[in-house]
Amino acid sequence: MEDSRTLVGIEKDVLPVSSKWKDFMALIKIGIVNSNLITSFTGLWLAFIYTDGHFLQSLDIVIYAIAGSSFIMAGSCALNNYIDRDIDHIMERTKKRPTVTGKISGSKALLLGVSFIVIGLILLFLTNLVAGILGIIGVFSYVVIYSMWTKRKYVSNTVIGSLPGAIPPLIGWASVDPTLPTMAWMLFLLMFIWQPPHFYALAMRRVEEYRAASIPMLPVIKGFSVTKRHIMIWVALLIPIPFFMMSLGLPFVLFATALNIGWLIMGMMGYRKKDDVKWANGMFIYSLNYLTILFTAMVIFSVI
């Protein structure tokens, strides 16, 4: 089998300079892990609030839940890098991943990914059965259903991939309260709906890379016009969600609604502009800030 350096056609002396730590962070996709931990922690925190639990008196559950979530997400991302190493060299944003440059071999990525997932699931099952089962569902849906199957075959891959991305807040909540009340499912629904407009915008920015890698993203198959329409529909679907979260208080509902309407207005203002990539870039940046601000706001509003 060809060495990965041969595959990408680069010599060792021109590989990007990096440290083992940076390579490890790239392998586990630390940015994705961190953003998902925000949602997982929010679910866990709100479960304590809604059940009148004591955060500091339940640090064992907190540690098991956060560490377990971190390990399964990091392991799943490592396996995703392992699976995609044959196409990552084609795309500009992924061609410097350590599984492409050869800094981390495929066998090491596979071993690390599986090991992290096993450790993470053990930790989640130490909280309770429901959290552990949700962890399994998250891993299976991301690694098998999305990465190994639908990503390269179906234009609906983004929507299907939204399922594992929406599970972290459920895991966090279930670690404290396995009954998973309506509020927990609202967090899940919020995350599920947020992902298509976020990743469609990213796909518009990188459309030629996805096309070269033969990944059937929506803008590759249907074009920018259809993709923009889908983004706007998904953003509009977020608007009712805060009204099912009234238990967080009217100020939060108004704040979240303002964020949703702001995203929708931003999209409408640039919808007919000729520079579709510039429009997509603005929508993508807004989506990143939206997620962090909204889930942080949930924690804040729950205690004021």
C-alpha positions as a printed NumPy array, in Angstrom:
array([[  0.   ,   0.   ,   0.   ],
       [  1.266,   3.461,  -0.821],
       [  2.579,   5.569,   2.006],
       [  0.348,   8.562,   2.747],
       [  3.216,  10.904,   1.806],
       [  3.302,   9.33 ,  -1.632],
       [ -0.467,   9.628,  -1.818],
       [ -0.411,  13.389,  -1.419],
       [  2.739,  13.784,  -3.479],
       [  4.817,  15.674,  -0.94 ],
       [  8.209,  15.034,   0.516],
       [  9.004,  14.887,   4.194],
       [ 11.065,  18.056,   4.115],
       [  8.114,  20.147,   2.91 ],
       [  5.505,  18.829,   5.343],
       [  3.876,  21.543,   7.484],
       [  5.752,  22.204,  10.687],
       [  3.806,  20.971,  13.687],
       [  4.252,  19.424,  17.099],
       [  2.976,  16.056,  18.26 ],
       [  0.481,  17.884,  20.462],
       [ -0.864,  19.93 ,  17.543],
       [ -1.121,  16.781,  15.457],
       [ -3.058,  15.097,  18.245],
       [ -5.401,  18.085,  18.557],
       [ -5.976,  18.017,  14.801],
       [ -6.654,  14.276,  14.852],
       [ -9.395,  14.557,  17.463],
       [-10.744,  17.789,  15.922],
       [-10.465,  19.758,  19.147],
       [-12.664,  22.575,  17.821],
       [-15.582,  20.19 ,  17.306],
       [-14.96 ,  18.556,  20.681],
       [-14.971,  21.93 ,  22.461],
       [-18.135,  23.207,  20.776],
       [-19.98 ,  19.981,  21.547],
       [-18.782,  20.084,  25.153],
       [-20.494,  23.454,  25.533],
       [-23.816,  21.87 ,  24.578],
       [-23.158,  18.766,  26.687],
       [-22.321,  20.865,  29.745],
       [-25.408,  23.021,  29.216],
       [-27.613,  19.932,  29.189],
       [-25.947,  18.651,  32.346],
       [-26.2  ,  22.034,  34.099],
       [-29.852,  22.547,  33.247],
       [-30.677,  19.023,  34.44 ],
       [-29.252,  19.927,  37.847],
       [-31.328,  23.127,  37.884],
       [-34.559,  21.418,  36.854],
       [-34.159,  18.536,  39.302],
       [-32.994,  20.754,  42.182],
       [-29.755,  18.798,  42.187],
       [-26.474,  19.967,  43.689],
       [-23.674,  20.465,  41.186],
       [-20.796,  20.494,  43.691],
       [-22.196,  17.518,  45.585],
       [-22.327,  15.48 ,  42.394],
       [-18.85 ,  16.112,  41.023],
       [-18.387,  12.41 ,  40.296],
       [-21.296,  12.517,  37.846],
       [-20.028,  15.786,  36.363],
       [-16.548,  14.344,  35.8  ],
       [-17.832,  11.067,  34.352],
       [-20.252,  12.891,  32.03 ],
       [-17.849,  15.571,  30.771],
       [-14.856,  13.237,  30.467],
       [-16.981,  10.51 ,  28.895],
       [-18.476,  12.915,  26.363],
       [-15.008,  14.284,  25.557],
       [-13.551,  10.832,  24.97 ],
       [-16.328,   9.545,  22.706],
       [-16.319,  12.747,  20.658],
       [-12.532,  12.771,  20.327],
       [-12.492,   9.081,  19.456],
       [-15.263,   9.465,  16.876],
       [-13.446,  12.387,  15.241],
       [-10.225,  10.358,  15.122],
       [-12.096,   7.545,  13.374],
       [-13.612,  10.064,  10.967],
       [-10.087,  11.21 ,  10.082],
       [ -9.061,   7.588,   9.643],
       [-12.003,   6.895,   7.323],
       [-11.518,  10.07 ,   5.264],
       [ -7.751,   9.924,   4.854],
       [ -8.153,   8.882,   1.209],
       [-10.041,  12.081,   0.304],
       [ -8.769,  14.623,   2.842],
       [ -5.675,  15.359,   0.718],
       [ -7.954,  16.78 ,  -1.983],
       [ -9.481,  19.492,   0.195],
       [ -7.549,  22.574,   1.236],
       [ -8.992,  22.693,   4.74 ],
       [ -8.183,  19.023,   5.452],
       [ -4.996,  18.312,   3.508],
       [ -2.749,  19.108,   6.484],
       [ -4.417,  16.663,   8.851],
       [ -1.844,  14.319,  10.416],
       [ -3.515,  11.267,   8.853],
       [ -2.865,  12.853,   5.435],
       [  0.687,  14.095,   6.003],
       [  1.695,  10.818,   7.609],
       [  2.472,  12.385,  10.992],
       [ -0.019,   9.907,  12.484],
       [ -0.432,   6.556,  10.753],
       [ -3.821,   5.099,   9.953],
       [ -3.303,   2.245,  12.403],
       [ -2.472,   4.642,  15.242],
       [ -5.507,   6.815,  14.445],
       [ -7.711,   3.72 ,  14.428],
       [ -6.3  ,   2.447,  17.722],
       [ -6.589,   5.832,  19.387],
       [-10.142,   6.343,  18.13 ],
       [-11.412,   2.974,  19.297],
       [ -9.606,   3.265,  22.655],
       [-11.038,   6.708,  23.352],
       [-14.556,   5.565,  22.481],
       [-14.323,   2.549,  24.805],
       [-13.006,   4.711,  27.665],
       [-15.698,   7.325,  27.036],
       [-18.523,   4.814,  26.996],
       [-17.311,   3.217,  30.235],
       [-17.354,   6.637,  31.892],
       [-20.847,   7.407,  30.581],
       [-22.209,   4.072,  31.787],
       [-20.796,   4.932,  35.216],
       [-23.344,   7.77 ,  35.325],
       [-26.326,   5.682,  34.213],
       [-27.61 ,   3.345,  31.51 ],
       [-29.394,   5.995,  29.459],
       [-26.298,   8.212,  29.129],
       [-24.268,   5.214,  28.017],
       [-26.837,   4.135,  25.419],
       [-27.022,   7.687,  24.055],
       [-23.247,   7.636,  23.788],
       [-23.41 ,   4.452,  21.711],
       [-26.09 ,   5.973,  19.473],
       [-23.977,   9.095,  18.984],
       [-20.842,   7.146,  18.076],
       [-22.634,   4.714,  15.76 ],
       [-24.594,   7.412,  13.938],
       [-21.484,   9.559,  13.381],
       [-18.882,   6.907,  12.564],
       [-20.965,   4.292,  10.759],
       [-24.143,   5.903,   9.43 ],
       [-22.586,   9.268,   8.537],
       [-18.825,   8.827,   7.979],
       [-18.805,   5.333,   6.497],
       [-22.086,   5.36 ,   4.598],
       [-24.11 ,   8.489,   3.82 ],
       [-21.396,  11.161,   3.597],
       [-20.167,   9.986,   0.207],
       [-23.445,   8.68 ,  -1.205],
       [-26.373,  10.955,  -0.405],
       [-27.075,  14.663,  -0.669],
       [-28.989,  14.317,   2.6  ],
       [-25.707,  13.541,   4.397],
       [-25.74 ,  16.869,   6.239],
       [-29.19 ,  16.297,   7.734],
       [-28.307,  12.708,   8.66 ],
       [-25.05 ,  13.907,  10.217],
       [-27.036,  16.342,  12.342],
       [-28.323,  13.467,  14.482],
       [-25.021,  12.665,  16.247],
       [-24.276,  16.371,  16.512],
       [-27.504,  16.896,  18.452],
       [-26.938,  14.114,  20.984],
       [-24.302,  15.756,  23.307],
       [-26.841,  17.894,  25.239],
       [-29.007,  14.788,  25.693],
       [-26.016,  12.899,  27.1  ],
       [-25.288,  15.727,  29.503],
       [-28.894,  15.882,  30.662],
       [-29.311,  12.109,  30.909],
       [-26.224,  11.855,  33.131],
       [-28.196,  13.734,  35.791],
       [-31.796,  12.975,  34.839],
       [-32.328,   9.901,  32.615],
       [-36.052,  10.653,  32.235],
       [-35.2  ,  13.27 ,  29.563],
       [-38.095,  15.742,  29.892],
       [-39.306,  18.117,  27.187],
       [-36.562,  20.677,  27.852],
       [-33.866,  18.096,  27.116],
       [-35.478,  17.302,  23.763],
       [-35.7  ,  21.006,  22.956],
       [-31.918,  21.182,  23.328],
       [-31.643,  18.205,  20.993],
       [-34.023,  19.783,  18.465],
       [-32.22 ,  23.111,  18.654],
       [-28.898,  21.462,  17.879],
       [-30.399,  19.325,  15.128],
       [-31.945,  22.315,  13.322],
       [-28.854,  24.503,  13.785],
       [-26.5  ,  22.155,  11.962],
       [-27.864,  22.138,   8.361],
       [-27.628,  25.928,   7.859],
       [-24.19 ,  25.911,   9.524],
       [-22.763,  23.14 ,   7.352],
       [-24.554,  24.202,   4.168],
       [-22.888,  27.603,   4.519],
       [-19.53 ,  25.887,   4.993],
       [-20.194,  23.715,   1.937],
       [-20.909,  26.8  ,  -0.168],
       [-17.571,  28.267,   0.883],
       [-15.756,  25.034,  -0.003],
       [-17.952,  23.838,  -2.866],
       [-15.129,  23.196,  -5.34 ],
       [-13.194,  21.17 ,  -2.77 ],
       [-16.217,  19.004,  -2.037],
       [-16.805,  18.618,  -5.769],
       [-13.202,  17.503,  -6.323],
       [-13.536,  14.987,  -3.483],
       [-16.834,  13.686,  -4.964],
       [-18.747,  14.412,  -1.763],
       [-22.415,  15.074,  -2.692],
       [-22.974,  18.156,  -0.572],
       [-26.123,  20.136,  -1.366],
       [-24.402,  23.029,  -3.21 ],
       [-22.425,  20.524,  -5.286],
       [-25.529,  18.625,  -6.421],
       [-28.27 ,  21.262,  -6.358],
       [-26.353,  24.53 ,  -6.7  ],
       [-26.169,  27.715,  -4.628],
       [-29.738,  28.897,  -5.221],
       [-31.31 ,  25.753,  -3.761],
       [-28.767,  25.675,  -0.928],
       [-29.516,  29.257,   0.071],
       [-33.233,  28.458,   0.109],
       [-32.609,  25.46 ,   2.362],
       [-30.456,  27.531,   4.725],
       [-33.214,  30.094,   5.122],
       [-35.833,  27.396,   5.773],
       [-33.728,  25.757,   8.482],
       [-32.995,  29.104,  10.157],
       [-36.73 ,  29.908,  10.129],
       [-37.425,  26.56 ,  11.813],
       [-35.384,  27.716,  14.809],
       [-37.795,  30.556,  15.608],
       [-40.473,  28.513,  17.463],
       [-37.976,  26.599,  19.629],
       [-37.461,  29.213,  22.403],
       [-41.213,  29.335,  23.025],
       [-41.039,  25.728,  24.205],
       [-38.356,  26.78 ,  26.693],
       [-40.453,  29.276,  28.654],
       [-39.312,  27.682,  31.911],
       [-35.999,  29.5  ,  31.41 ],
       [-37.904,  32.748,  31.693],
       [-39.297,  35.364,  29.333],
       [-35.971,  37.285,  29.112],
       [-34.281,  34.197,  27.696],
       [-37.115,  33.572,  25.225],
       [-36.865,  37.164,  23.993],
       [-33.069,  36.959,  23.797],
       [-33.098,  33.676,  21.863],
       [-35.839,  34.934,  19.559],
       [-33.781,  38.039,  18.823],
       [-30.829,  35.83 ,  17.875],
       [-33.031,  33.727,  15.599],
       [-34.663,  36.694,  13.898],
       [-31.267,  38.383,  13.585],
       [-29.919,  35.346,  11.732],
       [-32.97 ,  35.278,   9.469],
       [-32.771,  39.015,   8.703],
       [-29.06 ,  38.755,   7.997],
       [-29.761,  36.037,   5.481],
       [-32.617,  37.946,   3.852],
       [-30.575,  41.146,   3.528],
       [-27.895,  39.451,   1.482],
       [-30.072,  36.842,  -0.172],
       [-30.208,  38.469,  -3.595],
       [-26.613,  39.695,  -3.678],
       [-24.454,  38.28 ,  -6.441],
       [-21.585,  37.209,  -4.185],
       [-23.014,  33.954,  -2.836],
       [-19.758,  32.912,  -1.172],
       [-19.559,  36.172,   0.752],
       [-23.163,  35.649,   1.881],
       [-22.36 ,  32.104,   2.964],
       [-19.303,  33.294,   4.877],
       [-21.407,  35.749,   6.889],
       [-24.029,  33.1  ,   7.627],
       [-21.33 ,  30.645,   8.703],
       [-19.693,  33.102,  11.102],
       [-23.08 ,  34.028,  12.573],
       [-23.884,  30.351,  13.129],
       [-20.677,  29.826,  15.111],
       [-21.339,  32.802,  17.364],
       [-25.006,  31.851,  17.655],
       [-24.263,  28.437,  19.122],
       [-21.787,  29.671,  21.735],
       [-23.858,  32.679,  22.771],
       [-27.176,  30.84 ,  22.982],
       [-25.966,  27.878,  25.044],
       [-23.969,  30.145,  27.335],
       [-27.082,  32.275,  27.761],
       [-29.063,  29.222,  28.87 ],
       [-26.658,  28.653,  31.727],
       [-26.722,  32.32 ,  32.722],
       [-30.498,  32.778,  32.532],
       [-31.052,  29.585,  34.528],
       [-29.441,  31.133,  37.59 ],
       [-30.674,  34.749,  37.462]])
